[in-house]
Amino acid sequence: MHIAFIADSWEELNPEIDSTVRLIHESCIRGHRVGLFAPGNLTVRDNETYAYCNMFSKNQNTSENILTFYKKAKLSRQMVPLKGFDTIFIRKNPPVHNLVLSFLDSVKNDTFMINDVDGLRKAGSKIYSTTFDEASEYVPETHVSKDVDYLESVIKECTADKMILKPLDGYGGKGVILLETKAQSSIRSLLEFYVEGQDRKNYVILQEYIPGADQGDIRVLMLNGEPIGAMKRTPKEGDARSNVHAGGTASKYSLNKQELELCRKVGQKLIIDGIYFAGIDIINNKLIEVNVLSPGGITRINSFNKVKLQRKIVDFAELIHRKREDALNKKIAFRKAIENA
């Protein structure tokens, strides 16, 4: 199988913790032809979408040790057609420019995307959770706007002492703050700071504060609509963010009955939208966020549970590839039967 990863450069990936490195390593261990390129390497040649891609050498022995594999990996930069790949993993931190998705539109019917391009258009924003009709009971009260007057009125009318304020296009906990709704003297200047950009106004999110958030959240990795692993993330003292990249700590966790039911309902929506691999964040049985571009946590969950989640993910990609190949071979056989009739 031929697999591509759209992600940061190999030198920018952290082999100690990066989920993308685990997926690439697993793919190479299985003997798949693997390429890695950044969104900026996409191009069009003779009306076909190509990429300047770093291809992993097919002749090198792949070490079972990930750190050794990372250090000794041999890559060669080549321009290759995207339609030659059977599967493409999109593993870039948000936001991903719409132009990148437009490049991928030309190959989405020939190549299996994890995640689906049209699904990413729907789910690549933090307001994706507002479309969860069947799972609306799990979504906190959310307000999104770039109108400072409106946002200020929401805060003034809030009966709770706290709300969460965050940028619409942030990730990894960047820009997330706990807002004291009674601190009226500084709220407007804070909102103006978040909304006013250099060239344009920015959308921001005001979200209901979920009790228990100070104790952390649950990161769940979802594959084909099912939870495959989870961990608890606890914020450092004095910080409202649980993200490990923001200083939080991770620990082993097993989902309870209520959380499994949340995953079941959310998973149904993810499958409908072509979101095959995602990370969802849960606090007190509420869906806080859905990460569909670069869900992380594989390394830590593996360590806590003595598993290798990357195997399940690559297994899934291989399964879809076999099904597509079987369907194509049947179509060819049927055409021959008609030709020979």
N, C-alpha and C positions, 0 to 999 in steps of 0.2 A: 504494500500500500504506500502511496505517496502522501505525505502529511506536511502542511505548512503551518507555521505559527506567526501571527502578526503580533509583534511585541517590541519591547525595547531591544537594543543591541545586546549581543551576548556578553560584552564587557560590563554592561550596566546591570545585568541580572545578578542577584545575590544567591550563590549556590547553597548557602547555609539554610535559607528559609524560603526561597522563591518557588511557588507552585509550578510556574512555567518550566523551570529547570527540571522538575520531577516528571512532568509530562513529556518533555523532549527526551529525557534519559530513557523513560519507559519505551517510547517509540523507537529509539535507536537500538535498545536492547533486543527488541523483537525483529530487528532487521528491516524496518521500514525506511524508505528514502525520506529524509527530513530536511526541510528548509526553514529559515528564519529571516523575517524582514520587518522593517518598520513601515508604518503607513506612508511616510514620505518617499518610500522606494517604489510605490506603485506608478505605472506608466502605461501608455497605450502605444502599441506598435502594429501597424497594418490593420487597424480596427480591432485588435485583440488586446485584452488586458494582460500585462506582464508585470513582473516585479524584479528589481535588482535584489536577488535573494542570496543569503549566505547558506550554502548547501553543506550539510555535514558529510564528511567523507564516508563513502560506502565501503572502503577498503580497510579502515582502521578497526582494531579490536575494541569493543565497547566495554569498559570496566564496569563491574557491578557496583563499585563505589562511586557515588555521585560526585563527590569532591574531586576524585581522580579523573572522572569522566569530564568534568567541567574544565579542569586545568589542561588536559591533553587533547581536548576536542579540536579537530582540524576542519576548518571551514573555508570554502572557496566561493567568492562572489561571482554570480552568474545572472544573466537576464533569462528568466524562465517564464513560460506561459502559465497563468493561474489555472486554466482548464486542465492542465496536466496533473494537478493535485486532486486526490480523491476526497480529502478532508482538510478543512482550514479551521484552525483554532484562532479566534480573535481574542487576544490577551493583552489589550492596551488599556491603560488607565483612562477613565473618562476625563473630559468629554472627547468623543471621537467625531471629527468633522464629517458633516453630511457628504462631502465630496468623496471621502474614503468609502462610505457605503455605496455611493454611486458607482465607483470603480468596481465594487464587488457585485453590484447588480448584474453585470454582464456575465458572471460565472455562477450565479447562485443556483441555476437550474442544472448545471453540470457537476457541481462540486458540493459536497455536504458541508454546511457551515455550522460551527459551534461557537456562536449562536446564529440563528437565521437572521439574514440581513433585515428583512421587514420586521422581524421581532425586535431587533435592536433599535429600530426607529421608534417603536412603541415603548420599549422597556428601558432605553438608555437614559431616561430622565428620572429624577426623583419623584415626579408626579405620576409615575406609572402605577403606583398603588391605588390611585383614584379610579382606575379601571377595574378593580377587583370586586365586581358586583356580587359574585357568589361568596366572596370572602370578606365582604365589607365590614363585618363585625370585628375583624382583627386589625383594621386600619385606624390609627389614631386620627383625631380631628386635625385636619391639615389646611393651611391657607398659603397660597402662592400668589405673589404679586410683585410689581416694581413700583407701585403707587405708595409712597411713604405715608400719605394721609390715611389710606385704607389700612395699612399695616398697623399704624399707630392706634387706630380706632379698635382694631381687633384686640390689641393688647389691653387697652383701657377697659374694654367690655369683658375681658376674661375674668372669671370669678376665682380661678386658681392663682396661687402665689407664683407659679413658675411656668415658663414656656421654653421651647427649644427654638433657637434661631440658627439657620445655616444657609449657605449659598446653594443655589440650585444645581450648579455644576461641580461641586466639591467632591472629594473622595478621601478615604483614609482618615476621616475625622477632621480634616482641615476646615477651619472656619466655623466649627460647631461650638455654640456657646449656650450656657444656661442663663436664661433671661429672668430677672426678678421683675415681675409685672408691676410691682409697687414703686419701682425706681423711676418714676415718671420724669424726673429732671434730666436724665441722660438718655432716655429711650429714643427720642427723635434724632439726636445726633448720631446715635449708634445705627439706626435704620438708614440714615442718609449715607453713612460710611459704607454700609453693605450694598446699597442700591446704586449710588453714584459711581460709575466707571469712567475711564478716560475718554472713551469714544461713544459709549452708550450706557443706558441704565441696565442694571442687572436684576434678574428675578431672584427673590429670596423666599425661603420657606419659614413659616411660623407653624410650629407643631405642638400639639398637646403634650405636656410633660407626663410621662407614665411613671406612677409611683414604683419605686424599686430601681429606677434607672441608675441611682447612685451606687447600686450594688453590682452593676454591669449588665451585659447583654449576652445572648446566646447566638453564636454564628453557626448556621447550619448550611452544609453544602448539599445542594440538590442536583440529582442526575436523572434526567428523563422523568421528572415529576416526583421522584422519591428521595427522601433524605438518606445520604450515605455516610454522614459523619457530622459531629457537632463538637463544639468546645465553648466553654464559658470565658468571657472576656471581662476583666475587672479593671475599672479605671484607677489610675494612680490617685493618691490623696489630693483633693482640691481640684480635680479635673472632671468635667462632665462627660468626657469621651472615653469609650471603652476600647477603641481601636488600638491594637498592639503597636502600630506605627506611631501612635500618638502617646505612647508611654504606658499603655495598659498592659496587663499580664493575662496570660491564657492558662486555662486549667481543664482537666478532663470533665466531660459532662455527658449524661445520658438523658435523652428527651423523655419527658413525661407524657401521659396520655393526651392531655390537652394540647401540648405542643405538636404531637404526632398528628392530631386532627387538623391543626392549623396547617401543617406541612402538606397534608393530603389535599385540602381545599386550594391552597396556594399552588401546589404542584399541578393541579388540573388546569389552572389558568396559564401557567408557564408552558405546558405542553401545547396548548392551543396556539400560543403565540410563537412557537418554535424556539423557546428558551430551554435548551437541553441541559445546560450546565450553569448553575447560578449559586450565589451565596445570599442567604436571607438572614436578617438580623431580627431577633425577637427579644422583647422585654415584657415580662409579666403577661405573656400570651397576647401581645400586640406585635404586628408586623411593622417594624421601624423602617427598614430599607431593603431593597433588592439590588444586588450587585450582579449585573449580567455581562459585564465587559472583562473584568479581570478578578473573579472571585478567588480569594486566597484562603489559606488555612490548611492546605493539604499536609504540609510538613509537620505542623504542630499536632494535628489530629492523628496523623500516622504515629507520632511519637507517643502520644497519650494512650493509644489503643493497640499498639504493635500491629499496625496494618499498613497497606500500601494502596491508598485510594486511587493513585494514578493508574493502577492496573484496571480497576473497574471502569475508569473513564476511557482508557484506550480500548478496553474490551467492547465498550458501547460503540465507539467509532468503528471498530472492526465489524461489529454486527451489522451496523447500518450499511457499511461498504458491501458486505456479502449479500445483503438483501437487494441492494441496487444492482450489483453485478448479476445476481440470479434473474432479476426482472429483465435486465438488458439481454441476457442470453436467451431467455424465453421468447422475447420479442423477435430476436434474430431467427430463432428456430421456427417460430410461427410464420415469419416472412418467407423463409425457405419452403415451408410446407405449401404456402399459397403459390409461390413461383413454380413449384413442381406439380401443382394440381392439374 
